[in-house]
Amino acid sequence: MKIGIVGLPNVGKSTLFNALTNSYSADSGNFPFCTIDANTGIVDVKDERVDKLSEISNSKNKIYANIKFVDIAGLVKGASNGEGLGNKFLGNIREVDAIVQVVRHFEDEDVNHVDGNVDPMRDIETINTELIISDLQQIEDKLPQLSKKVKSKDKDAIDTFSVLEKAKSILQEGKLIYDIYSDFSDKEKNILKQYNFLTNKPFIYVLNVSEENILNSSKLIKEYEKKLDKVVCLVSAKIEADMIEFDKQEKQDFLKDMYGDVKIPTLDDLIKKSFDEVGLMYYFTSGEKETKAWTILKNSTAPQAAGAIHTDFQRGFIKAEIVKYEDLLETFSWQKAKEKGLVKLQGKDYVVQDGDVIIFKFNV
């Protein structure tokens, strides 16, 4: 899964990217277009269930699920018409599966804002407007060609023309296609997928707040989720950057020293929400060799989940032995869970649940 980090210049995108990837591979600076070429980093989804299962199985290796984050050049007004690094920016966005839009919510006299002052809702509107205009241009370029085929009674063209007109009307109202994606039929969704519209991607908004404002996280998240009707995360890129070389325990100690027992939102929350927002989940395999989280789409059947390991597993699927993570944790032994009847034998129709621990039976 590839997630693009987007936003106006000087909102903290590269600082956030550096913290996410636990590296200094992305430049960050107080000037527009500090990031020119997209930076890419792979981030583990640190799930404590992998740690616990590894302990139960005495595994030699632990393998977490992961996300690929892409730090994309800052956008400015007019990007859809080539302003700034507009064409490059929009092209990079088209390649990602979801969009994390970083929104500045901090004041800093030493860091300029391209519009002169901090206004999160205005900045969100600027970004979304450019994405909408780009998609409208793509549709308007395509409709004349389709119109000719429609006149000749080409059925595929008629279906596509209808879907694009529907999408056009949505965009002209200032809405993102993804906002009402559920209103499209399965057939219409398949047509939309062919065009890879920028506004037809899951959006996650990230408020980049000051170190002081992090204490108001719950209030701010509720406020902006209500305004945007979208998933909202809150981080302080500055705090995360300060902790970039800390291990897990050092981070916990650092936050406790600064904020006491108050729960501070961190990058782990952002990573987990990103994973969930694009409709993914994971199940586990666990043994002495390794414990691993396998990424699959929600509502995947047991054979489809087996295919994440190898296509031969899916093709030759027979049955799957499955135990819930909570049950295995409680018994702390696959054998004891089996003796208690907690390990279930499931067939091809079983829909895998997040956190299932599975042993596949197959024959090829």
ZAMARGU-4260 file (C-alpha; in steps of 0.2 Angstrom, whole numbers, plus 5000, padded with zeros to 4 digits):
<rodrens>
0) 5000/5000/5000 | 5007/5017/4995 | 5001/5033/5004 | 5005/5050/4998 | 5009/5064/5010
5) 5003/5080/5002 | 5000/5098/5008 | 5005/5116/5005 | 5023/5121/5006 | 5030/5124/5024
10) 5016/5113/5033 | 5028/5100/5040 | 5026/5086/5027 | 5045/5082/5026 | 5047/5083/5044
15) 5033/5071/5046 | 5040/5060/5033 | 5057/5059/5041 | 5049/5055/5058 | 5038/5041/5050
20) 5052/5033/5041 | 5064/5036/5056 | 5077/5043/5044 | 5083/5060/5037 | 5081/5055/5019
25) 5069/5070/5015 | 5075/5088/5016 | 5065/5100/5026 | 5067/5119/5025 | 5058/5135/5026
30) 5055/5138/5008 | 5043/5133/4995 | 5047/5117/4985 | 5060/5111/4997 | 5054/5094/4992
35) 5056/5092/4973 | 5057/5074/4969 | 5046/5063/4979 | 5054/5054/4993 | 5048/5036/4998
40) 5050/5026/5014 | 5043/5010/5020 | 5035/5010/5038 | 5031/4995/5049 | 5014/4994/5057
45) 5020/4991/5074 | 5006/4980/5081 | 5009/4973/5098 | 5000/4957/5093 | 5015/4952/5083
50) 5026/4954/5098 | 5014/4943/5109 | 5012/4930/5096 | 5031/4929/5093 | 5033/4927/5112
55) 5020/4913/5112 | 5029/4904/5098 | 5046/4908/5103 | 5049/4914/5085 | 5066/4918/5078
60) 5059/4933/5068 | 5045/4945/5068 | 5038/4953/5052 | 5026/4967/5053 | 5014/4973/5040
65) 5020/4989/5032 | 5015/5005/5022 | 5025/5014/5009 | 5024/5033/5012 | 5028/5045/4998
70) 5033/5063/5003 | 5026/5074/4988 | 5031/5091/4983 | 5021/5105/4990 | 5006/5111/4981
75) 5001/5129/4977 | 4986/5138/4970 | 4985/5135/4951 | 4994/5118/4952 | 4981/5110/4941
80) 4987/5123/4928 | 5005/5119/4930 | 5009/5132/4943 | 5024/5128/4955 | 5027/5110/4953
85) 5009/5106/4949 | 5010/5093/4935 | 5024/5084/4944 | 5014/5085/4961 | 4998/5079/4953
90) 5007/5065/4944 | 5015/5058/4960 | 4998/5059/4968 | 4990/5048/4955 | 5002/5034/4959
95) 4997/5032/4977 | 4982/5022/4985 | 4977/5035/4998 | 4981/5053/5003 | 4987/5060/5019
100) 4984/5078/5018 | 4995/5087/5031 | 4987/5104/5037 | 4997/5117/5047 | 4989/5121/5064
105) 5004/5129/5072 | 5010/5147/5073 | 5029/5150/5070 | 5037/5166/5066 | 5052/5158/5059
110) 5042/5147/5047 | 5033/5157/5033 | 5015/5152/5027 | 5013/5154/5008 | 4996/5163/5011
115) 5003/5174/5025 | 4993/5167/5040 | 4988/5150/5047 | 4970/5145/5042 | 4968/5125/5041
120) 4951/5125/5032 | 4957/5137/5019 | 4972/5127/5016 | 4962/5111/5014 | 4950/5120/5002
125) 4965/5125/4991 | 4972/5107/4990 | 4955/5100/4986 | 4951/5113/4973 | 4966/5109/4964
130) 4963/5090/4964 | 4945/5093/4959 | 4950/5105/4944 | 4963/5092/4938 | 4949/5078/4938
135) 4937/5089/4929 | 4950/5093/4916 | 4953/5074/4913 | 4934/5071/4911 | 4931/5086/4900
140) 4946/5080/4889 | 4938/5062/4888 | 4919/5067/4885 | 4921/5073/4867 | 4929/5057/4861
145) 4916/5047/4870 | 4902/5057/4863 | 4906/5052/4845 | 4905/5033/4850 | 4889/5036/4860
150) 4881/5042/4844 | 4886/5026/4835 | 4877/5016/4849 | 4893/5009/4857 | 4887/5001/4873
155) 4904/5003/4883 | 4905/5021/4878 | 4887/5024/4883 | 4890/5017/4900 | 4907/5026/4902
160) 4899/5043/4896 | 4885/5041/4909 | 4898/5038/4924 | 4909/5052/4919 | 4895/5064/4918
165) 4889/5059/4935 | 4907/5061/4942 | 4908/5078/4933 | 4892/5085/4941 | 4899/5079/4958
170) 4915/5088/4956 | 4906/5104/4949 | 4898/5105/4966 | 4915/5106/4975 | 4914/5088/4981
175) 4927/5074/4980 | 4921/5058/4971 | 4927/5047/4985 | 4914/5056/4997 | 4900/5048/4988
180) 4908/5033/4980 | 4896/5022/4989 | 4882/5030/4978 | 4890/5022/4962 | 4885/5004/4957
185) 4899/4990/4956 | 4899/4992/4937 | 4901/5011/4939 | 4915/5009/4951 | 4924/4998/4939
190) 4923/5011/4926 | 4929/5025/4938 | 4944/5014/4943 | 4950/5015/4925 | 4953/5033/4926
195) 4962/5034/4943 | 4954/5051/4948 | 4964/5060/4961 | 4948/5064/4971 | 4943/5045/4971
200) 4956/5041/4984 | 4954/5039/5003 | 4958/5055/5012 | 4966/5056/5029 | 4968/5073/5036
205) 4983/5076/5048 | 4983/5092/5059 | 5001/5097/5062 | 5000/5105/5079 | 5012/5114/5091
210) 5020/5105/5106 | 5008/5115/5117 | 4992/5112/5107 | 4995/5093/5107 | 4986/5093/5124
215) 4970/5098/5115 | 4970/5084/5103 | 4953/5076/5108 | 4944/5092/5106 | 4953/5097/5089
220) 4950/5080/5082 | 4932/5081/5086 | 4931/5098/5079 | 4939/5095/5062 | 4930/5078/5060
225) 4914/5087/5062 | 4919/5101/5049 | 4926/5089/5036 | 4916/5073/5039 | 4932/5063/5037
230) 4945/5054/5046 | 4956/5066/5056 | 4973/5063/5065 | 4983/5075/5075 | 5002/5074/5077
235) 5016/5086/5082 | 5029/5084/5068 | 5041/5094/5079 | 5039/5082/5094 | 5040/5067/5083
240) 5056/5074/5075 | 5063/5076/5092 | 5060/5057/5096 | 5067/5051/5079 | 5081/5041/5087
245) 5072/5035/5102 | 5066/5017/5105 | 5049/5013/5110 | 5053/5014/5129 | 5062/5030/5127
250) 5048/5038/5118 | 5036/5033/5131 | 5047/5040/5145 | 5050/5056/5135 | 5031/5059/5133
255) 5027/5055/5151 | 5040/5067/5157 | 5033/5081/5145 | 5014/5077/5147 | 5012/5065/5162
260) 4998/5052/5160 | 4989/5062/5146 | 4987/5051/5131 | 4996/5060/5117 | 4992/5055/5099
265) 5007/5048/5089 | 5013/5042/5072 | 5007/5025/5077 | 4989/5031/5078 | 4991/5039/5060
270) 4999/5023/5053 | 4985/5012/5060 | 4971/5024/5054 | 4979/5024/5037 | 4979/5005/5036
275) 4961/5005/5041 | 4955/5019/5030 | 4960/5010/5014 | 4950/4994/5018 | 4965/4983/5024
280) 4967/4972/5038 | 4979/4958/5043 | 4979/4940/5050 | 4994/4931/5057 | 5004/4916/5055
285) 5016/4911/5069 | 5028/4897/5073 | 5046/4895/5078 | 5053/4901/5062 | 5044/4918/5062
290) 5028/4927/5067 | 5021/4937/5052 | 5007/4949/5049 | 4999/4946/5032 | 4990/4961/5023
295) 4973/4957/5015 | 4957/4966/5010 | 4943/4966/5023 | 4930/4953/5020 | 4943/4941/5011
300) 4939/4923/5012 | 4951/4910/5019 | 4957/4905/5001 | 4960/4923/4997 | 4970/4925/5013
305) 4980/4910/5009 | 4984/4918/4992 | 4993/4932/5001 | 5006/4919/5006 | 5007/4911/4989
310) 4995/4908/4974 | 4998/4889/4977 | 4990/4890/4994 | 4974/4898/4986 | 4973/4886/4972
315) 4976/4871/4982 | 4966/4877/4998 | 4958/4863/5008 | 4954/4869/5025 | 4961/4882/5038
320) 4964/4880/5056 | 4960/4896/5064 | 4961/4903/5082 | 4956/4921/5088 | 4971/4931/5094
325) 4963/4934/5111 | 4960/4916/5113 | 4978/4911/5109 | 4984/4925/5120 | 4973/4918/5135
330) 4979/4900/5133 | 4997/4905/5128 | 4998/4889/5118 | 4991/4883/5101 | 4990/4865/5109
335) 4980/4871/5124 | 4969/4882/5113 | 4965/4867/5103 | 4962/4856/5118 | 4949/4869/5124
340) 4940/4869/5107 | 4946/4886/5103 | 4954/4881/5086 | 4941/4880/5073 | 4942/4871/5056
345) 4935/4882/5043 | 4932/4880/5024 | 4932/4890/5008 | 4917/4902/5013 | 4925/4908/5030
350) 4928/4926/5030 | 4944/4930/5039 | 4943/4942/5053 | 4956/4955/5059 | 4968/4946/5071
355) 4965/4928/5066 | 4979/4916/5068 | 4979/4904/5054 | 4987/4887/5048 | 4982/4883/5030
360) 4979/4865/5024 | 4982/4864/5005 | 4987/4852/4992 | 4995/4856/4975
</rodrens>
